[in-house]
Structures are given as C-alpha cells and as structure tokens.
Amino acid sequence: MDLLPKIKVFGMGGTIASKGTSNSQTAGYKVGLTIKDLIDAVPSLKEVAELDYLQVANVGSKLLNSSHLLRLYASITEAFKGGFKGVVVTHGTDTIEETSFFLDLTIKSDLPLVIVGAMRPSTANSADGLMNLYQAVKIATSESSKGRGPLVVLNDRIASGFWTTKVSGFALDTFRPGEQGFLGVFQNNQIEWYYPPIRPYGHQYFDISKINELPEVIILYAYQGLNAGLIYSAVELGAKGLVFAGFGAGHWTDEGNNAARDVWVKYGVPTVYSHRTVEGSVPVANATHFDGAIASGILNPQKARILLQLCINARYSVIEIKKSFSSVYGG
Ligand SMILES: N[C@@H](CC(=O)O)C(=O)O
C-alpha cells in the first residue's frame, strides 16, 4: 500500500472547535474542543493522510493577535522544512482573512497550505466543521493544490487566502468570491479547480524569520462627523501606521486629512486610505493629500493593515510602500 502523505494540522480554535448547549444553538457557544478531538471525530482522515497535529492556540479568532500569527508562521515554516507535504490550519472565521493574507505574504513555500473554519459549532444540527476539515485535509494532500498560496476552505468552496473576506456573521457561504472569484470547488470527494496554479497580482514575500513582533498599525473607521482627534490618539497609543476605512472610494474628512498629514510631518506615521465598502477600490488619485498618504487599491482595511505592518517592519520608504500597495492592482 502506498505511503500516505504526511500532513501537519495546526489548531487555532474558533467555531469549528466550539460546543453549544443544544443542537439548535448557533451563537453564544464556547471553544471546547482540541485539534485532537476534531481529528478523532473524522475517522476517514486515516485513509487520506498521515496526520500530525499541534495546538498553537485555542480561542475565538477575535482574540488572535500578531504574536499568534508569528507563532503560526514559525510552526508552518518548521513543518514544511520537516518534510510535511501540506499543512492545514483550523481557525475561527472572524479573522481567517487576516491570517490567510499574512501567511500568503510570509510563507515561502509552494506546498499546500489550507485554512479551514466553520460557521456552526460542533454540537449544532448539520454542523459544517467536520466536512470542512475533511475537505481541507484532502486538498492539502493533492499535488494540484501546490503553488496556489494559502487556500480558505468552507462550504465546498476553495477561496484564495489572499483575496477572501467574510461577509456574513451567520451564513454558511460567508466567504463569497467577490470580484476575484473562487479558485475551485470540492464535491463528492473530488477537487475541481477553475484555474491552473497562479498567484495574484500583489503577491510579494516579506522575510520575517528574524522578528518577534509586528509594528502597531491602527484602523480608523469613517462615519459622518468623525472625530479627527482619534488620529492623534492612535499615534499616542503607539501606532506606527494608520489605515482609514474610508467612505466610498477612500474618502475622508478635511479635518481628518489635516490630522493625518500632521502626524506624517511630525512623526513620520503614514496613512493607507482604504474603503469601508465591501467591494471596490481606492485609486491613487484619492490618496494624494500628503506624501505619506497611500492608496490601498482593492485591499480592505484589515488586509491593508497587515501589508502596512509588513512594509513598516521591512523599513520600506513611503515610495516602496506605495509600490507594494500598487502591485496589488496590477496590470
Ligand atoms: N464565529 C467565528 C468565531 C471565531 O472566529 O472564532 C467562527 O466562525 O469561527
């Protein structure tokens, strides 16, 4: 019998590892299962891969932070160096998009890296976690999954870890394709890709092998009458960069732009102008208020924050930061 591929599974917590008090409960549940519990609950995984596992964290993903991301980065890097043919990460869906985007920019390997979550706790009727986990492991064992960057798998869909974003707090199909579309689907135990392996515009690599923390970057959300004092408060709290979730195509108030210019001139804190709209883009033309103003392009605020953290950590000049962001809306 052929040897099964060695796959490493990292547990981070989330709904996939959660339990409620009734089978109709789909909110207000608590994390209560380990990664071993999840693997043991899917016996057919033994026919798919030789699994090893590590519990990196076991919390709701709202509680994850840069130190968790750095620990996960180091664990995945070690697994790939250690001969594993693929990696699966079980993770809360609330912040999967930050983790998958971060890993796309920092993990230097073409081996399959699949991130999986669930929208219903393990105790719910028709819980989705175990099928999602099975599909994630199966995708991680496939040669066809190589060279595609991190993949986010839920609800029979295979999404790009670079682009995907959560659009609903309850829907099973919360990770919708948006402008970029899904990469493939999984049905009846078969993977069906829509494209050959390719990386998106804007895929770039940051070497974080020697760092133990990421710079503080704070996101501010636009609202009518927004208080420009929040910009100064963010800098006082230690922000080395700001991201604005702006109106429409990245619009911000005049008073707010003046404050952002002020903290750039006085403290060298740059601001990425992103958008609070679910889709859309911020063109360079809407981020020319001062030298330290950067257009996020397509990137939403939570992803723009990750990219700005990595640029600041790499000591990029503002010109290099602008180039890094503009490469995302390529062509
Ligand atoms: N409801 C979220 C909770 C979390 O992100 O931890 C989930 O789907 O996993």
PDBQT file of the ligand as one rigid body, heavy atoms in Angstrom, charges set to zero:
ROOT
HETATM    1  N1  LIG A 401     -17.896  32.662  14.669  1.00  0.00    +0.000 N 
HETATM    2  C1  LIG A 401     -16.469  32.623  14.498  1.00  0.00    +0.000 C 
HETATM    3  C2  LIG A 401     -15.767  32.688  15.797  1.00  0.00    +0.000 C 
HETATM    4  C3  LIG A 401     -14.302  32.834  15.569  1.00  0.00    +0.000 C 
HETATM    5  O1  LIG A 401     -13.876  33.431  14.559  1.00  0.00    +0.000 OA
HETATM    6  O2  LIG A 401     -13.534  32.359  16.424  1.00  0.00    +0.000 OA
HETATM    7  C4  LIG A 401     -16.112  31.358  13.732  1.00  0.00    +0.000 C 
HETATM    8  O3  LIG A 401     -16.858  31.127  12.814  1.00  0.00    +0.000 OA
HETATM    9  O4  LIG A 401     -15.144  30.703  13.958  1.00  0.00    +0.000 OA
ENDROOT
TORSDOF 0
